[in-house]
Amino acid sequence: MGAFVPIITSYLNIKIIDFISTKYDHQITAKFNAAQFFIKSIFIVSLMFFGIKELELNIPIFISCLCTVWFTFHVMEGFYTNSLIENK
């Protein structure tokens, strides 16, 4: 759960970024990329609560895995969005 959910979320975000970059201006794409950081932060905190309280997962392992995967994929999404903006 600590790696699977952030990967699926990042995949969906990439698809949304592709859609936005083809339909709208590159400024809207950059604004969406910035806004998704806050949206995903709220989502990650919710996942932490669910994993710790409801599923009773091991806290240090779960949080370190979740945060590492989330941050890595968020940086990758940022580079991907930047490459879309530069290509326009």
C-alpha positions as CSV (number, residue, x, y, z in Angstrom):
1,M,0.0,0.0,0.0
2,G,2.9,2.4,0.8
3,A,4.2,2.1,-2.8
4,F,1.2,1.0,-4.9
5,V,-1.2,3.8,-4.1
6,P,1.3,6.7,-4.9
7,I,2.3,5.0,-8.1
8,I,-1.3,4.7,-9.3
9,T,-1.9,8.3,-8.2
10,S,1.1,9.5,-10.1
11,Y,0.0,7.6,-13.2
12,L,-3.4,9.3,-13.1
13,N,-1.8,12.7,-12.6
14,I,0.4,12.1,-15.7
15,K,-2.7,11.3,-17.7
16,I,-4.4,14.5,-16.4
17,I,-1.3,16.5,-17.2
18,D,-1.3,15.1,-20.7
19,F,-4.9,16.1,-21.2
20,I,-4.4,19.6,-19.8
21,S,-1.3,20.2,-21.8
22,T,-3.0,19.2,-25.1
23,K,-6.3,21.2,-24.4
24,Y,-5.0,24.3,-22.6
25,D,-2.1,26.7,-22.3
26,H,1.2,25.7,-20.7
27,Q,0.5,28.1,-17.8
28,I,-2.6,26.1,-16.8
29,T,-0.4,23.0,-16.9
30,A,2.2,24.5,-14.6
31,K,-0.5,25.8,-12.3
32,F,-2.0,22.3,-12.1
33,N,1.4,20.8,-11.3
34,A,1.8,23.2,-8.5
35,A,-1.7,22.7,-7.2
36,Q,-1.4,18.9,-7.3
37,F,1.5,19.1,-4.8
38,F,-1.0,20.4,-2.1
39,I,-3.7,18.0,-3.2
40,K,-1.3,15.0,-3.0
41,S,0.0,16.2,0.4
42,I,-3.5,16.0,1.8
43,F,-4.0,12.7,0.2
44,I,-0.7,11.3,1.6
45,V,-1.7,12.5,5.1
46,S,-5.0,10.7,4.7
47,L,-3.2,7.6,3.6
48,M,-0.9,7.8,6.6
49,F,-3.9,8.0,8.9
50,F,-5.6,5.1,7.2
51,G,-2.5,2.9,7.1
52,I,-1.6,3.6,10.8
53,K,-5.0,3.7,12.5
54,E,-7.1,1.4,10.4
55,L,-4.6,-1.2,9.0
56,E,-2.2,-0.9,11.9
57,L,0.9,-1.0,9.7
58,N,4.4,-0.6,11.0
59,I,4.8,3.1,11.3
60,P,8.5,3.7,10.5
61,I,8.5,1.4,7.5
62,F,5.1,2.5,6.1
63,I,5.8,6.2,6.4
64,S,9.3,6.0,5.0
65,C,8.1,3.9,2.1
66,L,5.1,6.2,1.4
67,C,7.0,9.4,1.6
68,T,10.0,8.2,-0.5
69,V,7.8,6.9,-3.3
70,W,5.5,9.9,-3.2
71,F,8.4,12.4,-3.3
72,T,10.2,10.5,-6.1
73,F,7.2,10.3,-8.3
74,H,6.2,13.9,-7.7
75,V,9.7,15.0,-8.8
76,M,9.3,12.8,-11.9
77,E,6.0,14.4,-12.6
78,G,7.5,17.8,-12.3
79,F,10.3,17.0,-14.8
80,Y,7.7,15.5,-17.2
81,T,5.5,18.6,-17.0
82,N,8.5,20.8,-17.6
83,S,9.4,18.8,-20.7
84,L,5.9,19.2,-22.0
85,I,6.0,23.0,-21.4
86,E,9.4,23.3,-23.1
87,N,8.2,21.3,-26.2
88,K,5.3,23.7,-26.8
